[in-house]
Amino acid sequence: MAKYSKIRTIILHIRNLWMKLVDPRRIDELVGKRVVFNRLKEKGFFSGFEGKRILEIGPKHGKDTMLLATLNPSELVPIDLPEKYSMVREWLPHIR
């Protein structure tokens, strides 16, 4: 019985990996589409953000920062680790 349990676990693991690889949302994210942000925006999650201050923690590459800027906040404050400063400095002037 334990043998079948292990086989089933392996099959489920392989299935989950396969779904991650072929899930259209995952593929969209890999090619640069911001699926989660767009879905939240479509559902009205961001209504009311206009004119508000937005704090973004860990902006990394700035792609989400650019999207947040489209919400027309009164202020957009990205905060990252000091060792990330040189990377942030490259894209930060292009926001707004």
Phi and psi in degrees as GROMACS dihedral restraints (atoms count N, CA, C in turn):
[ dihedral_restraints ]
;  ai    aj    ak    al  type     phi  dphi    fc
    3     4     5     6     1   -64.3    20    10
    4     5     6     7     1   -31.9    20    10
    6     7     8     9     1   -61.3    20    10
    7     8     9    10     1   -43.3    20    10
    9    10    11    12     1   -68.2    20    10
   10    11    12    13     1   -33.3    20    10
   12    13    14    15     1   -64.5    20    10
   13    14    15    16     1   -42.5    20    10
   15    16    17    18     1   -67.0    20    10
   16    17    18    19     1   -41.9    20    10
   18    19    20    21     1   -62.9    20    10
   19    20    21    22     1   -44.0    20    10
   21    22    23    24     1   -61.3    20    10
   22    23    24    25     1   -41.6    20    10
   24    25    26    27     1   -62.0    20    10
   25    26    27    28     1   -43.5    20    10
   27    28    29    30     1   -63.8    20    10
   28    29    30    31     1   -44.0    20    10
   30    31    32    33     1   -62.0    20    10
   31    32    33    34     1   -44.6    20    10
   33    34    35    36     1   -62.8    20    10
   34    35    36    37     1   -39.5    20    10
   36    37    38    39     1   -63.5    20    10
   37    38    39    40     1   -45.5    20    10
   39    40    41    42     1   -62.8    20    10
   40    41    42    43     1   -42.5    20    10
   42    43    44    45     1   -60.4    20    10
   43    44    45    46     1   -44.9    20    10
   45    46    47    48     1   -62.9    20    10
   46    47    48    49     1   -41.5    20    10
   48    49    50    51     1   -62.8    20    10
   49    50    51    52     1   -43.6    20    10
   51    52    53    54     1   -61.4    20    10
   52    53    54    55     1   -43.7    20    10
   54    55    56    57     1   -63.6    20    10
   55    56    57    58     1   -36.1    20    10
   57    58    59    60     1   -64.8    20    10
   58    59    60    61     1   -34.5    20    10
   60    61    62    63     1   -76.1    20    10
   61    62    63    64     1   -35.1    20    10
   63    64    65    66     1  -106.9    20    10
   64    65    66    67     1    -0.2    20    10
   66    67    68    69     1   -63.4    20    10
   67    68    69    70     1   122.5    20    10
   69    70    71    72     1   -57.1    20    10
   70    71    72    73     1   -34.2    20    10
   72    73    74    75     1   -66.0    20    10
   73    74    75    76     1   -40.0    20    10
   75    76    77    78     1   -64.3    20    10
   76    77    78    79     1   -42.8    20    10
   78    79    80    81     1   -63.2    20    10
   79    80    81    82     1   -42.5    20    10
   81    82    83    84     1   -59.0    20    10
   82    83    84    85     1   -42.7    20    10
   84    85    86    87     1   -63.3    20    10
   85    86    87    88     1   -40.6    20    10
   87    88    89    90     1   -64.5    20    10
   88    89    90    91     1   -30.1    20    10
   90    91    92    93     1   -91.8    20    10
   91    92    93    94     1     7.9    20    10
   93    94    95    96     1   103.6    20    10
   94    95    96    97     1    -1.2    20    10
   96    97    98    99     1   -76.4    20    10
   97    98    99   100     1   140.9    20    10
   99   100   101   102     1   -96.6    20    10
  100   101   102   103     1    78.6    20    10
  102   103   104   105     1   -61.4    20    10
  103   104   105   106     1   -49.4    20    10
  105   106   107   108     1   -64.1    20    10
  106   107   108   109     1   -47.6    20    10
  108   109   110   111     1   -58.6    20    10
  109   110   111   112     1   -47.6    20    10
  111   112   113   114     1   -63.2    20    10
  112   113   114   115     1   -39.8    20    10
  114   115   116   117     1   -66.8    20    10
  115   116   117   118     1   -42.2    20    10
  117   118   119   120     1   -63.1    20    10
  118   119   120   121     1   -39.1    20    10
  120   121   122   123     1   -66.0    20    10
  121   122   123   124     1   -42.7    20    10
  123   124   125   126     1   -60.0    20    10
  124   125   126   127     1   -36.7    20    10
  126   127   128   129     1   -83.5    20    10
  127   128   129   130     1     1.3    20    10
  129   130   131   132     1    83.4    20    10
  130   131   132   133     1    12.0    20    10
  132   133   134   135     1   -60.0    20    10
  133   134   135   136     1   -32.9    20    10
  135   136   137   138     1   -92.1    20    10
  136   137   138   139     1     1.6    20    10
  138   139   140   141     1   -65.2    20    10
  139   140   141   142     1   134.3    20    10
  141   142   143   144     1    97.0    20    10
  142   143   144   145     1    -3.3    20    10
  144   145   146   147     1   -83.4    20    10
  145   146   147   148     1   -20.3    20    10
  147   148   149   150     1   -60.6    20    10
  148   149   150   151     1   131.7    20    10
  150   151   152   153     1    80.1    20    10
  151   152   153   154     1     2.3    20    10
  153   154   155   156     1  -101.7    20    10
  154   155   156   157     1   161.8    20    10
  156   157   158   159     1   -83.0    20    10
  157   158   159   160     1   136.8    20    10
  159   160   161   162     1  -121.4    20    10
  160   161   162   163     1   126.9    20    10
  162   163   164   165     1  -105.4    20    10
  163   164   165   166     1   120.7    20    10
  165   166   167   168     1  -110.9    20    10
  166   167   168   169     1   121.9    20    10
  168   169   170   171     1  -101.4    20    10
  169   170   171   172     1   121.5    20    10
  171   172   173   174     1    76.2    20    10
  172   173   174   175     1    59.4    20    10
  174   175   176   177     1   -72.0    20    10
  175   176   177   178     1   -13.6    20    10
  177   178   179   180     1    49.8    20    10
  178   179   180   181     1  -106.2    20    10
  180   181   182   183     1   -85.7    20    10
  181   182   183   184     1    -8.6    20    10
  183   184   185   186     1    87.3    20    10
  184   185   186   187     1    -2.3    20    10
  186   187   188   189     1   -63.4    20    10
  187   188   189   190     1   -44.5    20    10
  189   190   191   192     1   -71.2    20    10
  190   191   192   193     1   -31.1    20    10
  192   193   194   195     1   -61.8    20    10
  193   194   195   196     1   -41.8    20    10
  195   196   197   198     1   -62.4    20    10
  196   197   198   199     1   -40.1    20    10
  198   199   200   201     1   -66.6    20    10
  199   200   201   202     1   -42.0    20    10
  201   202   203   204     1   -62.4    20    10
  202   203   204   205     1   -33.9    20    10
  204   205   206   207     1   -64.5    20    10
  205   206   207   208     1   -27.1    20    10
  207   208   209   210     1   -69.9    20    10
  208   209   210   211     1   -11.5    20    10
  210   211   212   213     1   -82.6    20    10
  211   212   213   214     1    -0.3    20    10
  213   214   215   216     1    55.8    20    10
  214   215   216   217     1    55.0    20    10
  216   217   218   219     1   -74.0    20    10
  217   218   219   220     1   159.6    20    10
  219   220   221   222     1   -69.7    20    10
  220   221   222   223     1   -30.7    20    10
  222   223   224   225     1  -154.2    20    10
  223   224   225   226     1   137.6    20    10
  225   226   227   228     1  -120.6    20    10
  226   227   228   229     1   116.4    20    10
  228   229   230   231     1  -116.0    20    10
  229   230   231   232     1   101.9    20    10
  231   232   233   234     1   -88.4    20    10
  232   233   234   235     1   134.3    20    10
  234   235   236   237     1  -125.1    20    10
  235   236   237   238     1   129.1    20    10
  237   238   239   240     1  -138.6    20    10
  238   239   240   241     1   174.0    20    10
  240   241   242   243     1   -67.7    20    10
  241   242   243   244     1   149.1    20    10
  243   244   245   246     1   -55.5    20    10
  244   245   246   247     1   -35.5    20    10
  246   247   248   249     1   -71.3    20    10
  247   248   249   250     1   -11.1    20    10
  249   250   251   252     1   -94.0    20    10
  250   251   252   253     1    -1.4    20    10
  252   253   254   255     1   -56.4    20    10
  253   254   255   256     1   -42.6    20    10
  255   256   257   258     1   -64.3    20    10
  256   257   258   259     1   -36.8    20    10
  258   259   260   261     1   -68.7    20    10
  259   260   261   262     1   -44.2    20    10
  261   262   263   264     1   -65.4    20    10
  262   263   264   265     1   -37.9    20    10
  264   265   266   267     1   -60.8    20    10
  265   266   267   268     1   -28.1    20    10
  267   268   269   270     1   -67.8    20    10
  268   269   270   271     1   -41.1    20    10
  270   271   272   273     1  -101.5    20    10
  271   272   273   274     1   -19.7    20    10
  273   274   275   276     1   -56.7    20    10
  274   275   276   277     1   -40.6    20    10
  276   277   278   279     1   -63.4    20    10
  277   278   279   280     1   -17.6    20    10
  279   280   281   282     1   -87.7    20    10
  280   281   282   283     1    -1.3    20    10
  282   283   284   285     1   -84.6    20    10
  283   284   285   286     1   127.1    20    10
